[in-house]
Amino acid sequence: MKAQVFRGVNQLSYEEIPVPTLEPGEVLVQVRVVGLCQSDIKKIRYPLYEPPRIFGHETAGTIAAVGNQVKGWQVGQRVAVMHHIPCMRCAYCLNDNFSMCDVYKNISTTAGFNASGGGFAEYVKVPDHIVQNGGLIPIPDHISFEEASFVEPTNCCLKAVKKAQIAPGQTVLVTGAGPIGLMFVMLVKYFGAKAIATDLLPSRIEKALHVGAEAAFDARDPDLPVKIHTLTGGMGVDVTLLAVPSEKAFTQALDCTRKGGKILFFAEFPDELEIAINPNILYRREIDLMGSYSSSYRLQNLSADIVFNRRIDVKALISDRYPLQDLSAAVEQAITPTPETYKILIYPQ
């Protein structure tokens, strides 16, 4: 089969490799589409993982083969694939910190080499732990593979929305109106709150309004805090979701979030970046700082429900489609987006 193999920093090699062989409890999925995620791009561009590996984890496809001990799954079924499932027994899992679980982190779907998602290949193997514990999600007949590939990123965003306890009637600032920021806008609206978005690109500012933001502004606007406070009756927003790794965005969040509000870090910042903050700002204004990483097992069914019942319009996020052989070009477009670049999908077939 064909696969894009990570051979080193910024080195993707389109290669012919063996189709993964199955153990008795494993399932082989023919990848129909896989989303290109910012975390994939980070792994390709920075020396975070030893090569060789095959990345890609927002996967939807068709079951091509099943191990002889697999029950409940048949060849030909259409499935969305979750690449991590927690153990549900460790101290982290018992506290609902599933993404901190060692099993969650270390057992993954694979197309070969060290298990790393494997979606950037024609076939991906799903290990028995993931097969047995809900990592395969049947795709309804009326839902396309493209839509189904959004179940995993929807889960990640939904986890942040739930962690920040966003409630009906609240106002939420979303910094960055890329594909993740736009998904946040749609989820915030779906849960009955109002979203205000910021971005640097006029097209993304317009797109945020199109998908449901109450207001959207240029992130460089020096009057942004004044405008936010005017929109919120002088209070400031209840929650800020940082969907871009920007120190400036964090400073704006402090200026725009009300006393007693929350600021949630969703985008991963560069390791070398340190942000100075006067702790009295948090103490006197009772601002909660929090982070949200990856997905939540508890939200898997709700994430599928939101996508499969089209409670948000994930198709509105898709801007580009690339064949697998052109993954490097897709990564370059994501790094230096055009005004109309949002979600990029990759097709192995």
LUMGU-600206 format. One record per residue: residue number from 0; z, x, y of N, C-alpha, C in turn; residue in one letter; chain. Coordinates in steps of 0.2 Angstrom, whole numbers. Atoms other than C-alpha are relative to their C-alpha. Example, Ala and Ser with C-alpha at 12.3 -4.5 7.8 and 13.67 -1.06 7.14 Angstrom:
NODE	0	0	4	-6	39	62	-22	0	4	6	A	A
NODE	1	-1	-4	-6	36	68	-5	3	-4	5	S	A
//
This chain:
NODE	0	0	4	-6	0	0	0	0	4	6	M	A
NODE	1	0	-4	-6	-2	5	18	7	-1	4	K	A
NODE	2	-7	0	-4	14	9	29	0	5	6	A	A
NODE	3	-1	-5	-5	19	17	45	6	3	-1	Q	A
NODE	4	-6	-4	1	30	31	41	2	4	6	V	A
NODE	5	-3	-4	-5	42	38	53	1	8	-2	F	A
NODE	6	0	-7	3	39	57	51	4	5	5	R	A
NODE	7	-3	-4	-5	49	63	67	0	-3	6	G	A
NODE	8	0	3	-7	52	59	85	-7	-1	2	V	A
NODE	9	6	1	-2	37	50	91	-6	1	-5	N	A
NODE	10	5	-1	5	28	53	75	-1	-5	-5	Q	A
NODE	11	2	6	5	21	38	66	-6	2	-4	L	A
NODE	12	5	-2	4	10	42	51	-2	-6	-4	S	A
NODE	13	2	5	4	-1	28	44	-3	2	-7	Y	A
NODE	14	1	-3	7	-1	32	25	0	-5	-5	E	A
NODE	15	0	3	6	-4	26	8	6	2	-4	E	A
NODE	16	-6	-2	4	12	25	-2	1	-5	-5	I	A
NODE	17	-1	4	6	18	17	-18	3	-7	2	P	A
NODE	18	-3	7	-1	22	-2	-18	7	1	-3	V	A
NODE	19	-6	-1	3	41	-2	-21	1	-4	-7	P	A
NODE	20	-2	2	7	47	-5	-39	6	-4	0	T	A
NODE	21	-5	5	-1	59	-19	-42	5	1	-6	L	A
NODE	22	-5	1	5	76	-19	-51	1	-7	-2	E	A
NODE	23	0	7	2	81	-35	-60	2	-5	5	P	A
NODE	24	-3	5	-4	90	-43	-46	-4	0	7	G	A
NODE	25	3	-1	-6	77	-38	-32	-6	-4	1	E	A
NODE	26	6	4	-2	63	-47	-23	-5	4	4	V	A
NODE	27	6	-4	-3	46	-40	-17	-3	-5	5	L	A
NODE	28	3	4	-5	40	-48	-1	-7	3	3	V	A
NODE	29	6	-2	-4	22	-47	6	1	-1	7	Q	A
NODE	30	-1	1	-7	24	-44	24	-6	-4	4	V	A
NODE	31	5	4	-3	14	-57	34	0	2	8	R	A
NODE	32	0	-1	-7	20	-53	52	7	3	0	V	A
NODE	33	-6	-3	-2	34	-42	59	1	1	7	V	A
NODE	34	-1	-1	-8	41	-42	77	2	8	1	G	A
NODE	35	-2	-7	-2	42	-25	86	6	-1	5	L	A
NODE	36	-6	1	-3	60	-24	92	1	7	4	C	A
NODE	37	-2	-6	-4	67	-12	106	4	5	-5	Q	A
NODE	38	-4	-5	5	79	-5	92	-5	4	-4	S	A
NODE	39	5	-4	4	63	0	82	-2	5	5	D	A
NODE	40	3	-4	-5	56	8	98	5	6	1	I	A
NODE	41	-6	-6	-1	73	18	101	0	4	-6	K	A
NODE	42	0	-4	6	73	24	83	-6	4	-1	K	A
NODE	43	6	-4	0	55	30	84	0	6	6	I	A
NODE	44	1	-5	-6	57	39	101	6	5	1	R	A
NODE	45	-6	-4	-1	74	47	99	2	3	-7	Y	A
NODE	46	-2	-3	6	82	59	86	6	-3	-3	P	A
NODE	47	-5	3	2	93	46	79	1	0	-8	L	A
NODE	48	0	0	8	88	46	60	-4	5	-3	Y	A
NODE	49	4	-5	4	82	59	48	-6	-4	-3	E	A
NODE	50	6	2	3	64	56	43	0	2	-7	P	A
NODE	51	4	5	-2	55	50	33	3	-7	-1	P	A
NODE	52	-3	7	1	59	31	35	-6	-5	2	R	A
NODE	53	5	5	-2	49	15	37	5	-6	4	I	A
NODE	54	-4	5	-4	57	4	51	-4	-7	0	F	A
NODE	55	3	6	-1	53	-14	56	5	-5	-4	G	A
NODE	56	-5	4	4	66	-28	52	-1	-8	2	H	A
NODE	57	1	7	-1	60	-45	60	-6	-3	-4	E	A
NODE	58	5	1	5	50	-49	45	0	-7	-3	T	A
NODE	59	1	7	3	42	-65	38	-6	1	-5	A	A
NODE	60	5	-2	4	31	-65	23	0	-5	-6	G	A
NODE	61	1	4	6	27	-72	5	3	4	-6	T	A
NODE	62	-3	-3	6	37	-68	-11	-6	2	-4	I	A
NODE	63	5	-2	4	25	-57	-21	2	1	-7	A	A
NODE	64	-2	-1	7	36	-53	-36	8	-1	0	A	A
NODE	65	-7	1	0	54	-56	-42	2	4	-6	V	A
NODE	66	-3	-3	6	65	-46	-54	2	-5	-5	G	A
NODE	67	-1	5	6	69	-54	-71	6	-3	0	N	A
NODE	68	-7	3	-1	87	-58	-66	0	-5	6	Q	A
NODE	69	0	4	-6	82	-67	-50	0	-7	-1	V	A
NODE	70	0	8	1	86	-86	-49	-1	-3	6	K	A
NODE	71	0	4	-7	81	-98	-36	-6	2	4	G	A
NODE	72	5	-2	-5	66	-89	-29	-7	1	-5	W	A
NODE	73	7	0	4	47	-90	-35	-5	4	4	Q	A
NODE	74	5	-3	-4	32	-80	-31	-4	-5	4	V	A
NODE	75	4	4	-4	22	-88	-17	4	-4	5	G	A
NODE	76	-4	3	-5	37	-94	-7	0	3	6	Q	A
NODE	77	0	-3	-6	37	-91	11	7	1	3	R	A
NODE	78	-7	-1	-2	52	-83	18	1	4	6	V	A
NODE	79	-2	-5	-5	60	-75	33	6	4	-3	A	A
NODE	80	-4	-5	4	70	-59	28	5	2	5	V	A
NODE	81	-6	-3	-4	87	-54	35	1	7	-3	M	A
NODE	82	0	-7	3	88	-35	33	7	2	-1	H	A
NODE	83	-7	-2	1	107	-34	33	4	-6	-2	H	A
NODE	84	-4	5	2	120	-45	25	7	3	-1	I	A
NODE	85	-7	-3	1	139	-41	26	3	-1	-7	P	A
NODE	86	-3	1	7	151	-39	11	4	-6	0	C	A
NODE	87	-4	5	-1	162	-53	17	7	1	-3	M	A
NODE	88	-6	-2	3	177	-44	10	4	5	4	R	A
NODE	89	-4	-6	-3	182	-29	21	3	-3	6	C	A
NODE	90	-4	2	-6	193	-30	36	-4	-2	6	A	A
NODE	91	4	2	-6	179	-31	48	-3	-7	-1	Y	A
NODE	92	3	7	2	171	-46	39	5	-5	1	C	A
NODE	93	-5	5	-1	188	-55	38	2	-1	7	L	A
NODE	94	-1	1	-7	189	-53	57	-7	-2	3	N	A
NODE	95	7	2	-3	170	-59	59	-3	5	4	D	A
NODE	96	4	-6	-4	165	-42	65	-5	3	-6	N	A
NODE	97	4	-2	6	151	-42	52	-5	6	1	F	A
NODE	98	4	-6	-2	140	-29	61	3	6	-1	S	A
NODE	99	-4	-6	1	154	-17	59	1	2	-8	M	A
NODE	100	-1	0	7	154	-19	40	-4	6	-3	C	A
NODE	101	4	-6	3	149	-3	30	-6	-3	-5	D	A
NODE	102	5	3	4	139	-14	18	-6	-2	4	V	A
NODE	103	5	2	-5	130	-22	32	-4	5	3	Y	A
NODE	104	4	-5	-3	125	-6	40	-4	4	-5	K	A
NODE	105	3	-5	4	121	4	24	-5	-3	-5	N	A
NODE	106	4	3	4	112	-9	13	-6	-4	4	I	A
NODE	107	5	3	-4	95	-14	20	-6	-1	-5	S	A
NODE	108	6	1	3	78	-20	15	-4	7	1	T	A
NODE	109	4	-7	-1	65	-5	12	-7	-1	-3	T	A
NODE	110	7	-1	3	47	-1	9	-1	7	-3	A	A
NODE	111	0	-7	3	52	17	3	4	4	4	G	A
NODE	112	-4	-5	-3	62	32	7	7	-3	2	F	A
NODE	113	-7	3	-1	79	29	15	-1	-7	3	N	A
NODE	114	1	7	-2	81	10	17	2	-1	8	A	A
NODE	115	0	1	-8	78	6	36	-4	-6	2	S	A
NODE	116	3	7	-3	71	-12	37	-7	-1	-4	G	A
NODE	117	6	0	5	54	-8	29	-6	-5	2	G	A
NODE	118	5	5	-2	44	-21	39	-7	2	2	G	A
NODE	119	6	-3	-2	31	-9	45	-4	2	-6	F	A
NODE	120	4	-1	6	22	-10	28	-3	-6	-3	A	A
NODE	121	3	6	3	12	-21	17	5	-4	-4	E	A
NODE	122	-5	4	4	27	-25	6	6	3	1	Y	A
NODE	123	-6	-2	-1	45	-24	8	5	-2	-6	V	A
NODE	124	-5	2	6	59	-24	-6	6	-2	3	K	A
NODE	125	-6	3	-2	74	-35	-4	5	2	-5	V	A
NODE	126	-4	-1	5	89	-28	-13	4	-6	-2	P	A
NODE	127	-4	6	3	100	-39	-24	5	-3	4	D	A
NODE	128	-6	3	-5	115	-40	-12	-3	-5	5	H	A
NODE	129	2	4	-5	104	-47	1	-3	-7	-3	I	A
NODE	130	3	6	3	94	-59	-11	6	-5	-2	V	A
NODE	131	-6	5	3	111	-66	-19	4	-3	6	Q	A
NODE	132	-5	2	-5	120	-68	-2	-4	-3	6	N	A
NODE	133	3	4	-6	108	-78	9	-5	4	4	G	A
NODE	134	4	-4	-5	96	-64	16	-7	-3	-1	G	A
NODE	135	7	3	0	80	-74	11	1	-7	2	L	A
NODE	136	0	7	-3	77	-90	21	-6	-3	-1	I	A
NODE	137	6	3	1	64	-102	16	-3	-3	6	P	A
NODE	138	4	2	-6	51	-106	29	-3	-7	-1	I	A
NODE	139	3	6	1	47	-124	31	-8	0	1	P	A
NODE	140	7	0	0	29	-129	29	-3	-1	7	D	A
NODE	141	3	1	-6	26	-134	47	1	6	5	H	A
NODE	142	-2	-6	-4	33	-117	54	-5	6	-2	I	A
NODE	143	4	-6	2	21	-102	55	4	6	-1	S	A
NODE	144	-3	-7	1	25	-84	50	2	3	6	F	A
NODE	145	-2	-3	-7	25	-79	68	7	-3	3	E	A
NODE	146	-6	3	-2	38	-92	72	6	2	-4	E	A
NODE	147	-6	-2	5	49	-87	57	2	7	1	A	A
NODE	148	-2	-7	-1	49	-69	62	5	0	6	S	A
NODE	149	-5	1	-5	60	-75	77	7	-1	-2	F	A
NODE	150	-7	2	2	75	-80	66	5	5	1	V	A
NODE	151	-5	-5	0	83	-63	66	2	2	8	E	A
NODE	152	-2	-2	-7	82	-59	85	3	-6	3	P	A
NODE	153	-4	6	-3	87	-77	89	7	0	-2	T	A
NODE	154	-7	-1	3	103	-74	78	3	5	5	N	A
NODE	155	-3	-5	-5	106	-58	89	2	-3	7	C	A
NODE	156	-2	3	-6	105	-67	105	5	-6	0	C	A
NODE	157	-5	5	1	114	-82	99	7	2	-1	L	A
NODE	158	-7	-3	0	129	-71	94	3	2	6	K	A
NODE	159	-3	-1	-7	130	-65	112	2	-6	4	A	A
NODE	160	-1	6	-4	129	-82	119	7	-3	-3	V	A
NODE	161	-6	3	3	143	-88	107	6	5	2	K	A
NODE	162	-6	-5	-2	154	-72	110	2	-1	7	K	A
NODE	163	-2	1	-7	153	-75	129	2	-7	1	A	A
NODE	164	-2	7	-1	158	-93	126	-3	-4	5	Q	A
NODE	165	4	4	-5	144	-100	136	0	-8	-1	I	A
NODE	166	-1	8	1	147	-119	139	-4	-4	4	A	A
NODE	167	4	5	-4	138	-134	146	3	0	7	P	A
NODE	168	-2	0	-7	139	-134	165	1	7	3	G	A
NODE	169	-1	-7	-3	141	-115	167	-6	3	3	Q	A
NODE	170	5	-4	-2	130	-103	176	0	7	-2	T	A
NODE	171	0	-6	3	124	-88	168	-6	5	3	V	A
NODE	172	5	-4	-2	115	-73	175	-3	5	-5	L	A
NODE	173	4	-4	5	102	-64	164	-4	5	3	V	A
NODE	174	4	-5	-3	97	-47	169	-5	3	-4	T	A
NODE	175	5	-2	4	80	-43	163	-4	-6	-3	G	A
NODE	176	4	6	2	66	-56	159	-5	3	-5	A	A
NODE	177	4	-1	6	58	-47	144	1	-5	-5	G	A
NODE	178	-1	5	6	57	-55	127	7	-2	-1	P	A
NODE	179	-7	1	2	76	-54	124	3	-4	6	I	A
NODE	180	-2	4	-6	80	-60	142	-2	-7	0	G	A
NODE	181	3	7	0	68	-75	141	3	-4	-6	L	A
NODE	182	-3	4	6	76	-80	124	7	-2	2	M	A
NODE	183	-7	2	-3	93	-79	133	-1	-6	4	F	A
NODE	184	1	6	-4	86	-91	146	-1	-6	-4	V	A
NODE	185	1	6	4	80	-103	133	6	-2	-3	M	A
NODE	186	-6	2	4	96	-103	123	6	-2	5	L	A
NODE	187	-5	2	-5	107	-104	139	-1	-7	2	V	A
NODE	188	2	7	-2	97	-120	144	2	-4	-6	K	A
NODE	189	-1	5	6	98	-127	126	7	-2	-1	Y	A
NODE	190	-7	2	1	117	-126	126	3	-3	6	F	A
NODE	191	-2	4	-5	118	-135	142	2	4	7	G	A
NODE	192	-2	-4	-6	121	-121	155	-6	2	4	A	A
NODE	193	6	-1	-4	110	-115	169	-1	8	0	K	A
NODE	194	1	-7	0	102	-98	169	-4	2	6	A	A
NODE	195	4	-3	-5	97	-87	183	-2	7	-2	I	A
NODE	196	3	-6	3	86	-72	179	-2	5	5	A	A
NODE	197	2	-5	-4	82	-56	187	-5	5	-4	T	A
NODE	198	4	-5	3	68	-43	184	-4	3	5	D	A
NODE	199	3	-4	-4	57	-30	192	-8	-3	1	L	A
NODE	200	7	2	0	40	-38	188	-1	-8	2	L	A
NODE	201	1	7	-3	34	-54	198	-2	-5	-6	P	A
NODE	202	3	4	5	25	-60	182	6	-3	-5	S	A
NODE	203	-6	2	4	42	-60	172	4	-4	4	R	A
NODE	204	-4	4	-4	51	-68	186	-3	-7	0	I	A
NODE	205	3	6	1	38	-82	185	1	-3	-7	E	A
NODE	206	0	2	7	39	-83	167	7	-2	-2	K	A
NODE	207	-7	3	1	58	-85	167	1	-7	3	A	A
NODE	208	0	7	-3	56	-100	178	-4	-5	-5	L	A
NODE	209	4	5	5	43	-107	166	3	-2	-6	H	A
NODE	210	-3	2	6	54	-106	151	7	-3	1	V	A
NODE	211	-6	4	-1	69	-114	160	5	2	4	G	A
NODE	212	-5	-3	-5	78	-103	172	0	-5	6	A	A
NODE	213	-1	4	-6	85	-113	187	-2	4	6	E	A
NODE	214	3	-4	-5	81	-98	198	-1	7	-3	A	A
NODE	215	1	-7	2	74	-80	196	-2	4	6	A	A
NODE	216	1	-4	-6	74	-66	208	-2	7	-2	F	A
NODE	217	1	-7	1	68	-48	210	7	4	0	D	A
NODE	218	-6	-3	1	82	-37	204	1	5	5	A	A
NODE	219	-1	-5	-6	79	-25	219	2	-4	6	R	A
NODE	220	-2	4	-6	83	-39	231	7	2	3	D	A
NODE	221	-7	-2	-2	97	-32	242	5	-6	2	P	A
NODE	222	-4	6	-2	103	-50	246	1	-4	-7	D	A
NODE	223	-1	3	6	104	-54	227	7	-3	-1	L	A
NODE	224	-7	3	1	123	-56	227	1	-6	5	P	A
NODE	225	0	5	-4	122	-67	242	-3	-7	-2	V	A
NODE	226	4	5	3	109	-78	234	3	-3	-6	K	A
NODE	227	-4	2	6	119	-79	218	6	-5	2	I	A
NODE	228	-6	4	-2	135	-85	227	-2	-6	4	H	A
NODE	229	2	6	-3	125	-97	237	-2	-6	-5	T	A
NODE	230	2	5	6	118	-105	221	6	-3	-3	L	A
NODE	231	-5	2	4	135	-106	214	6	-2	4	T	A
NODE	232	-5	2	-4	145	-113	228	5	5	2	G	A
NODE	233	-4	-6	-2	152	-96	233	4	3	-5	G	A
NODE	234	-4	-3	5	160	-93	216	-3	6	-3	M	A
NODE	235	3	-5	4	148	-82	207	-2	-3	-7	G	A
NODE	236	2	2	7	141	-84	189	6	0	-4	V	A
NODE	237	-5	0	5	152	-88	175	0	6	-5	D	A
NODE	238	1	-6	5	144	-75	163	-6	4	3	V	A
NODE	239	6	-4	0	132	-61	165	-2	3	-6	T	A
NODE	240	3	-4	6	121	-55	151	-4	5	2	L	A
NODE	241	4	-6	-2	115	-38	153	-5	2	-6	L	A
NODE	242	6	0	5	98	-38	144	-4	6	1	A	A
NODE	243	4	-7	-1	92	-21	151	6	5	1	V	A
NODE	244	-5	-6	0	101	-4	150	0	3	7	P	A
NODE	245	0	-2	-7	103	-2	169	7	0	3	S	A
NODE	246	-6	-1	-3	118	5	178	0	-5	7	E	A
NODE	247	1	5	-6	111	-5	194	2	-7	-2	K	A
NODE	248	-1	7	2	111	-21	184	8	-1	-1	A	A
NODE	249	-7	1	1	129	-18	179	4	-1	7	F	A
NODE	250	-3	0	-6	134	-15	197	-1	-7	3	T	A
NODE	251	2	6	-3	125	-31	202	4	-6	-4	Q	A
NODE	252	-4	5	4	134	-40	188	7	-1	3	A	A
NODE	253	-7	0	-3	151	-35	195	0	-4	7	L	A
NODE	254	1	4	-6	145	-42	212	-1	-7	0	D	A
NODE	255	3	7	1	138	-58	205	4	-4	-4	C	A
NODE	256	-4	4	5	151	-63	192	7	-2	3	T	A
NODE	257	-6	3	-4	165	-74	198	7	3	-3	R	A
NODE	258	-7	-1	3	184	-71	196	1	-3	-6	K	A
NODE	259	-1	3	7	189	-74	178	-6	-1	-4	G	A
NODE	260	6	0	4	171	-72	172	-1	5	-5	G	A
NODE	261	1	-5	5	163	-62	159	-7	4	1	K	A
NODE	262	6	-4	0	150	-48	158	-1	3	-7	I	A
NODE	263	1	-2	7	142	-45	141	-6	5	0	L	A
NODE	264	6	-5	1	132	-29	137	-3	-1	-7	F	A
NODE	265	4	1	6	118	-33	125	-5	5	-1	F	A
NODE	266	4	-6	0	106	-19	129	4	6	-1	A	A
NODE	267	-3	-6	2	110	-2	122	-2	5	5	E	A
NODE	268	1	-5	-6	112	11	136	-1	7	-3	F	A
NODE	269	0	-7	2	108	29	134	7	3	-1	P	A
NODE	270	-6	-3	1	122	39	126	3	4	5	D	A
NODE	271	-3	-4	-5	123	51	140	2	-3	6	E	A
NODE	272	-1	4	-6	125	38	153	8	-2	0	L	A
NODE	273	-7	3	-1	143	35	160	0	-3	6	E	A
NODE	274	0	4	-6	147	22	172	7	0	3	I	A
NODE	275	-7	0	-3	162	24	184	2	-7	2	A	A
NODE	276	-2	6	-3	172	9	188	8	0	1	I	A
NODE	277	-7	1	-2	188	5	197	3	-5	-5	N	A
NODE	278	-3	5	4	199	-3	184	3	-6	3	P	A
NODE	279	-3	6	-3	207	-14	197	-5	-5	1	N	A
NODE	280	5	5	-1	191	-23	199	1	-5	-6	I	A
NODE	281	-1	4	6	194	-29	181	6	-4	0	L	A
NODE	282	-7	2	0	212	-31	183	1	-6	5	Y	A
NODE	283	-2	5	-5	213	-41	200	-5	-6	-1	R	A
NODE	284	4	6	0	198	-52	197	-1	-2	-7	R	A
NODE	285	0	3	7	201	-54	178	-7	-1	-3	E	A
NODE	286	6	0	3	184	-49	173	0	2	-7	I	A
NODE	287	0	-2	7	181	-48	154	-7	4	-1	D	A
NODE	288	6	-4	2	169	-34	148	0	-1	-7	L	A
NODE	289	1	0	7	162	-36	131	-7	2	-2	M	A
NODE	290	6	-2	2	148	-30	120	-2	-5	-6	G	A
NODE	291	3	4	6	137	-39	107	-6	4	-3	S	A
NODE	292	5	-4	3	127	-29	94	-2	-4	-7	Y	A
NODE	293	3	3	6	116	-36	80	1	-7	-1	S	A
NODE	294	0	7	2	117	-52	71	7	-2	-3	S	A
NODE	295	-6	2	4	131	-63	64	-2	-5	-6	S	A
NODE	296	1	4	6	131	-70	47	2	-7	1	Y	A
NODE	297	-2	7	-1	140	-85	52	-5	-5	4	R	A
NODE	298	5	4	-4	126	-90	64	-7	0	-3	L	A
NODE	299	6	0	4	112	-88	51	-4	-7	0	Q	A
NODE	300	3	7	0	109	-106	48	-1	-3	6	N	A
NODE	301	1	3	-7	111	-111	66	-7	3	3	L	A
NODE	302	6	-3	-3	98	-98	71	-7	-3	-4	S	A
NODE	303	5	2	4	86	-104	57	-2	-7	3	A	A
NODE	304	1	7	-2	89	-122	63	-4	0	7	D	A
NODE	305	3	0	-6	85	-118	81	-8	2	0	I	A
NODE	306	7	-2	0	69	-109	77	-5	-5	-4	V	A
NODE	307	4	5	4	63	-121	63	-1	-7	3	F	A
NODE	308	1	7	-3	66	-137	73	-2	1	7	N	A
NODE	309	4	-1	-6	58	-129	88	5	-2	6	R	A
NODE	310	-5	2	-5	74	-131	99	-1	4	6	R	A
NODE	311	2	-5	-5	68	-116	109	-8	1	-2	I	A
NODE	312	7	-1	1	49	-112	111	-1	8	-1	D	A
NODE	313	1	-7	1	48	-95	103	-7	2	1	V	A
NODE	314	7	-2	0	29	-95	103	-2	2	8	K	A
NODE	315	1	-2	-7	30	-94	122	2	7	2	A	A
NODE	316	-2	-7	-1	37	-77	120	-5	5	-2	L	A
NODE	317	5	-5	3	22	-69	111	-5	1	5	I	A
NODE	318	6	-2	-4	10	-59	121	-5	4	-3	S	A
NODE	319	4	-4	3	2	-47	110	0	0	-8	D	A
NODE	320	0	0	7	-3	-45	92	-4	7	-2	R	A
NODE	321	4	-6	2	-8	-28	84	0	1	-8	Y	A
NODE	322	0	-1	7	-13	-23	66	5	6	-1	P	A
NODE	323	-5	-5	2	-1	-11	57	-3	7	2	L	A
NODE	324	3	-7	-1	-13	4	59	1	2	7	Q	A
NODE	325	0	-1	-7	-11	2	78	7	0	3	D	A
NODE	326	-7	1	-2	8	2	78	2	5	6	L	A
NODE	327	-2	-5	-6	9	18	90	-3	-3	6	S	A
NODE	328	3	3	-7	-2	9	103	5	-6	2	A	A
NODE	329	-5	5	-2	10	-6	102	6	2	3	A	A
NODE	330	-6	-3	-3	25	5	105	-1	2	7	V	A
NODE	331	2	-3	-7	16	13	120	0	-6	5	E	A
NODE	332	0	5	-5	13	-4	127	7	-3	1	Q	A
NODE	333	-7	3	-1	31	-10	124	4	5	5	A	A
NODE	334	-4	-4	-4	37	6	133	-3	0	7	I	A
NODE	335	3	1	-7	25	4	148	-4	-7	0	T	A
NODE	336	3	7	1	22	-15	148	-5	-1	6	P	A
NODE	337	4	3	-6	8	-23	158	4	-6	3	T	A
NODE	338	-3	6	-3	13	-38	169	1	-6	-5	P	A
NODE	339	0	6	5	10	-50	154	2	2	-7	E	A
NODE	340	-2	-2	7	18	-40	140	7	-3	-1	T	A
NODE	341	-6	2	2	32	-49	131	2	2	-7	Y	A
NODE	342	-2	-2	6	35	-50	113	-7	2	-4	K	A
NODE	343	6	-3	4	23	-39	102	1	-1	-7	I	A
NODE	344	-1	1	7	20	-44	84	-5	5	-4	L	A
NODE	345	4	-4	4	13	-33	70	-2	-3	-6	I	A
NODE	346	3	3	6	1	-38	56	-2	5	-5	Y	A
NODE	347	2	-5	5	1	-27	40	-7	-2	-3	P	A
NODE	348	6	2	4	-14	-37	32	-6	0	5	Q	A
//
